[in-house]
Amino acid sequence: MDTRPGEDAVPLRRAKGRPAPVGLPWPQVTQEQWNDYRWQLSHRITSVEDLRGLCGFTPEETRLLSRVTDLYRAGITPYYLSLVRFDDPDDPIARQAVPSAEEYFGVEGGEDDPLEEEKDMPVPGLTHRYPDRCLMVVTNFCSMYCRHCTRKRIWALGEAAKTEFELTKMFAYIRRHEEIRDVIVSGGDPMTLPTERIEYILKNLRKIPHVEIIRIGTRVPSVLPMRVDDELCAVLEKYGPVWINTQFNHPREVTAEARRACDRLLRA
Ligand code: SF4
């Protein structure tokens, strides 16, 4: 694909319309590429080295933060990175996305599983704590790895989705437990799965008569809003209603793209 800047080159911008600082790594991205979630996924920032120039890390900070990402991987979509104000050391967008030394020094005092989800896990990946609801972790992959995530422990397992075999065991458990009427499909971020796999999950859940409510936990609307495309909305509509649990943690995340994604989800 031709990536020379043209009339459709993306005017990468910061809040208030100021231009992005020179140095964002995709000066020649076209509008078409920018709005393609596959392009966003394949151009994620995944290392401290990639962030060094943008964030102004010293060599010492780079070494320490590389140790952080050895423990807890990094992943930031170009879209979300374009919202960061690099001249603010406490930028609330960066705090959610950019690894920090506190993560390294907090390891000793923190809990791997702060919500104790694994204690109530009768089948790998499925937490059943409250009688009428359960949680399915269907992938370990996220388009962005939020530094505040309570499931960081699963990042070490690799960026893999659950296999059909593993999902089948979860469906079988839910089928056997007629008290379950509410299923939260989570991860990782389920909305990063191929649409066919999302359909496979929803179709199988809809086959279970006692499952009344299906929820999907996702940060896609705030970190990868272009993922909410026609194909995905058609699947959500087909198996709906599907409730979306998401996080917006700062007003600057409420961009035109994010509004459009939420609007489409509401209509699906
Ligand atoms: S998208 Fe959700 S699961 Fe993924 S890192 Fe962020 S909070 Fe954690």
Boltz pocket constraint, residues with backbone or C-beta under 6 A from the ligand:
constraints:
  - pocket:
      binder: B
      contacts: [[A, 141], [A, 142], [A, 144], [A, 145], [A, 146], [A, 148], [A, 149], [A, 150], [A, 151], [A, 187], [A, 188], [A, 189], [A, 218], [A, 219]]
      max_distance: 6.0
